[in-house]
């Protein structure tokens, strides 16, 4: 081998090959000292091939993603049975989940159809619940047979005084002026219902009823326009009505006045039953008995607006003198008490018996405790048979129940 290499031509005498590259022997001889060679640019065909490969890979990727999406859609669409995506073995077909778990049955999911026009409706409630708001307006009530002021007031959750203060034109502060077919104002709250008069001011009316003027202004039932702050009475005119919440005032006692045996004519204004002469006679014991057989309170009990008791009983039942004395009034009363008897007992005490159906005594007649003086009735402003019985002492009217046995 060495000899063959020696016999090959070397140096400048050797001819280059057609390619311009050193011959194979020279490459082997110079391999110990490599010579750097410049890279030639890739042919155009190679670049086009690379682009084609990349495009093919992209299309393949899109196809794979589309296939997976299609399988997922098949798995989740309504009515489709889920399948097992585990790879098949030995040519077996994919098994369904239902086959693996026969005891579990998945219900198909149905998308509810909701019309955008219909929207969401509330369920129908056959019974409508209205909010419980307090009444703020005044209503009216027509008195019926058997009514009394306290029963009417209690029926509307009010005090009897409120009905008196709100119906002065009809009742004149006297419960015994109540009669059937009367129309009463029923305020929404305890207090008064007042009709505005010429010359009234809000401050004066509020002072009379013992309330703050702001209380009247703030009550919604009065419908004041509080923007009219420059007006003294906020637009109120004579004849207008206002509600005065919590208002109160003194009540006039229209019961029998104090009638002494020395001056019985002082009761002339009270009715035709007054007596005009001076009488002397029996003196009371200072103790009292029930004037009726019945001891049942029927109608009004003793209150500030009714300083007496109403004793129920049968029509025509006897009425007796509660104590000994002299009759100083016997006849008709003009203030709702009907047939009335007043007895002066000569010791500061007087007793009165009202609404009688009959009177059995006359002016100046002396009577003794337990004597028959008349019959129980329902005359005057009365809604049923009873005896209005009151005791007075030097003009004051205590509770008769404090003196009766």
ABEGO torsion letter per residue (X at the ends): XAAAAAABBBEAABBBBAAGBBBAAAAAAAAABBBBBBBBBBBAAAAAAAAAAAAAAAAAAAAAAAAAAAAAAAAABBGBBBBBABBBBGGBBBBBAAAABAABBBBBBBBBBBBAAAEBBBBBBABBBBBBBBBABBBBBBBBBGBBAAAAAAAAGBBAAAAAAAAAAAAGGBAAABBBGBBBBBBABBEBBBBBBBGBBAAAAAAAAGBBAAAAAABAAAGBBAABAABAAGGBBBGBBBBBBGBBBBBBBABBBBBBAABAAAAAAAEAABBABBBBEBBBAGBBBBABABABBBEBBBBAABBBBBBBEBBGBBBBBABBEBBABBEBBAAGAEBBBBBBAGAGBBBBBBGBABBABBBGBBBBBGBBAEBBBABEBBAEBBBBBBBBBGGBBBBAAAABX
